[in-house]
Amino acid sequence: MMRTGLNAIGAHSESSAMIGDRMDTDILAGLEAGMQTFLVLTGLTTKAEVDRYPFRPSRIVDSIADIVDRV
């Protein structure tokens, strides 16, 4: 699904990022597509829960506001 979306907008995984609040869907999908991933802690997954997963986001931020400068 992520690759289809990237292709539809003419983007490449190396220059795109997945921002999400769920490790098991958002972050996993981004990683599987080869994108940089940002877990925002304003949603479902807490920082303490991250260690339960065998994969890690590229970066964990408190809010999407913390990554606005990167866009």
C-alpha positions in Angstrom: 0.0 0.0 0.0 2.8 2.4 0.8 4.6 1.7 -2.4 1.4 2.3 -4.4 0.9 5.6 -2.6 4.5 6.7 -3.2 4.2 5.8 -6.9 0.9 7.6 -7.2 2.5 10.9 -6.1 5.9 10.3 -7.8 7.8 10.1 -4.5 10.6 7.8 -3.5 10.9 6.0 -0.1 14.4 7.4 0.4 13.0 11.0 0.5 9.7 10.2 2.2 8.8 9.5 5.8 6.0 7.8 7.6 4.6 9.6 10.6 2.3 7.6 12.9 1.1 6.9 16.4 1.0 3.1 16.1 4.0 0.8 16.1 2.1 -2.2 14.7 0.6 -0.5 11.7 2.1 2.9 10.9 5.7 2.4 11.8 5.8 -1.2 10.6 4.4 -0.1 7.2 6.9 2.7 6.9 9.8 0.5 7.7 8.7 -2.2 5.3 8.5 0.4 2.6 12.0 1.6 3.3 11.0 5.0 4.7 12.3 6.9 7.7 9.7 6.6 10.4 8.5 8.9 13.2 6.5 7.7 16.1 4.4 10.4 17.6 3.4 9.9 21.3 0.1 11.8 21.0 -1.7 8.7 19.9 -2.0 5.0 20.8 1.6 3.8 21.4 3.4 5.0 24.5 7.2 5.2 24.8 7.2 2.3 27.3 5.5 0.1 24.7 8.1 0.6 22.0 10.4 -2.0 23.6 7.7 -4.7 23.1 8.4 -4.7 19.4 11.3 -6.2 17.5 11.6 -3.1 15.3 12.2 0.5 16.1 11.1 3.8 14.5 13.8 6.1 13.2 12.8 8.7 15.8 10.3 9.0 18.6 8.8 12.5 19.2 6.2 13.9 21.6 4.2 15.6 18.9 4.1 16.2 15.2 5.1 19.8 16.0 8.5 18.4 16.9 9.2 17.5 13.3 7.7 20.5 11.4 11.3 21.9 10.9 12.2 18.8 8.9 9.5 19.3 6.3 
